[in-house]
């Protein structure tokens, strides 16, 4: 609970929750660690996490890193101590490096990482759509394509996995391509993960063959019940250029 409180206070744009921690522990048991930095009185003032990067397989050579120290307790060595402790845990697990993400608004964090040899590999822009008062768009899928949800058709998970196998390698990335994983691994991470609502997980089905042509999903912000992130939109190559992705995006809105 202290880890969640500190992390969410320091970086409200990158939150975690007790429910997500429980999901991670059940899905990737023993594949990571969390740490707290305490002041002289035993009060938690900083926290760190290091562990498996979910979008890669267990053999991937780097771990994910997160360090958060309360703003009024910085520049006293707590961040460095957390970094050293996380590094020791990663080495013990056989890892050779870290990856992380950081909003450009956190200038302290940027300096901290740069001073320890981190280099920028890619940059993404986060955008927000305010749904208050917005008229829901008509998805308008192309002729021959029907949109259903996984809540309605849980039997389509195999087809969704097949779409991911074809689409993930096409996602632009400056680093290692994301690993889809086995059906079981994909289902645990991209379907059954905490915060992914099945009634907002849309699947495009080809009426002629019954095959899954594409899908789009949302995931709730870990600290919110009213804000969701767009998680993924994927369309098989043979079905691209027909407006299926646009229809799926409209459906998630």
N, C-alpha and C positions, 0 to 999 in steps of 0.2 A: 504493500500500500504506500509506503514511503517512496519507493522507486517511482510509482505512477504519479504521485503527487508532485514530486520534484520535476520529473520529466515534463509533465503537462504544464507546469507553471513556467518553466524555462523556455519551452518550445511548443506553444499552443497550436502551431501549424503542423506538428508531427507528434500526435498523441499516442498513448497506449492505454490499456485497461486491464483490470484483473481478469476479465473474461478472456481477453486475447492471450494473456500470459498462461492461463490454464489450457487454452487450445494449443499453444505452442509447446507446452510441456508434454501434452499428450501426443502431439503429432511428431515432434522431434525430441524425444526423451534423451536427456544427457548431452544434447548437442549445443551447449552454450552456458553462459553464467551471467549473473547480475551481481553488482557490488554497491555498497553504500559507503560514503565517507562521513564520519561522525566528528563533531567538534569535541572539545575537552569535556563537555558536559553530557556527551552521548547523544546529542541531537543530530539527526541526519541533515547534511547540508549539500550533498552531492551524490550522484549515482552514475553508474555505467552499466552497459550491457555489451556482451560480445558473444557471437554465436553464428550459427549457420545462416548463410544467405539463402532464403527460401527458393529463390528463382534459379538456383544452381543445385547440382547434385552434391552428395555428401563428400565426394572426393575433391571438390573445388578447393584450391590451395589457400584462399583467403576467407576470413571471417568478417562479419558485419560488426561495426563498432558504433557505439553511441555514448557520449559523455555529456552530463548536464550538471552544472554547479550553480547554486542560487546566486543571483547577481551581486548581492551584498557580501558574499563570502569568497569571491574570486581573488586571484593573484596571491594566494597564500600556499600554493603547492598542492591543493586538493585535486585539481584536474590532472596534474602530472602524476600524482600517486595512483589515481584511478586508471590512468593510461598505462602505467607500468604494471599494475595488477592485471588488467585486461590482456596486456601483451604476454605476460607470463602464462595466463590461462590458454591463450591461442597457441603459443609455442608448445605447451604441454599436449595440446590436441593435434600437434603436427602441422599447424598452419604456418604460412610464411609471410602473411601480410594481412592488411585490413582494407575494407572499403567502407565508405559512409556517404551520407548526403547531408547537406546543410543549406539552409536558406541564407541568401546573401545579406539579410538584415542582421545576422549574428556576426558582427565584425570581430568580437572577441574570439569566437569559435574559428573563424577563418584564420586569424593570426596563430591560434593554438595549433591548428592542423599544419599550416605552412611551416611552422617552426619545427615540426617533426617529420618533414619530408613528404607530406601528402601533396599530390598534384591533381589538378582538375582534369577529369577525363571527358565529361560532358555536362551540358547545361540545359535545364528544362524550365519552362515557364508555366506557373500555375495560374489558371483563370477560374473565375467563379460565375455561375449563372444564378441569379436571384429568381426563385420560382414564385415568390409572392406576387399575386395578381397576374401571373403569366398564363395566357390561355394555352391549354395543353395542345400540342401539335398533333395532327393526324399522321400516323406513321406512314401510310400510303406505300406499302411494299409493292414491288413490281409484280406484274401478272405472273401467276404460277408459283408465287412465294407466299407462305403463310407464317405469321408470327405467333408463337406460343411461348409459355413460360415453363421453366423447369418445375414449378409447383404443379402445373397442369400435366406435364409430360416428363416425369423423372427418368423414364426409360431412355431419354435422348442423351444422357451423359456420355455414353460411348461415342456418339456422333459429335458431340461438342469437343471431346478429347481429340478426335480425328481432325477436326478443324484446327485446333491449336497446334497439332503436329505439323501442319502445313503452313500455318500463318506465323507462328512465333519466329522462325528464321528470317522472316521478311521485316520484322520490327527494327527500325533504325537504332543502332547502338554503337557507341564508341568503344565498347568493351566486349566481353564475351557474350555471345547470343544467349538469351534465356533458355533454360532447359525445361521442356514440357514435362518430362518424367513419365513414368508408367501411368496407367489409368488410375491406379489406387493413389499414387502420389499426387497426380493432378487433381483428382477429386477432393482429396484432403485439403489441398492448398487453395484451389480456385473455385471450388463449389461448396464444400462443407465448412470453410473457414468462418469463424465468428464474424458476424456483421454483414455477410453476403445474403440478402433476402432472395429466396427462390422465386417469389412473385414479381421480382424486378430483374430476373435473369431471363432475358429474352433469347429465343432460338428461332432462326429462320429455317423453315423446312421447305424443300422442293416438293410441290404437290405431285409431280409426275413420277418421282422415284421414292419419295419419303426420306431422302437423304438430308442430313443437316448441312445447310449452305453457309451458315455463319451464326454468330452469337454476340451478345453484349451484356455486360453485367455491371452492377453497382456494388459498392461496399461502404458501409457507414463509417464516418469518422469515429475513432475509438471512444472519444469523449462526448459524443453527441448522438441524439436520436432524430435530429432534424437536418443534418448535413451529411451528404453522401459523396463519395468520390466516384468518378467514372473509373472502373477497374480495367475493363478490356473490351475492345470491339475487334472481332476477327471474322474474315470471310475467306472461304476457299478460293483459290486462284481462278478456277473455272467459272465462278459466279461473280467475279468482280466487274465493276464498271456498269452495273445495272441498277444501282441505287439501293442495294440491300443494306450496306453500312449506314446510309443516311436514314433509312427506315428504322433500323435498330436503335440508332441514336435518338430519334424522335420518340420511340417507344420508351426508352429509359427516362426521358424527360417527363 
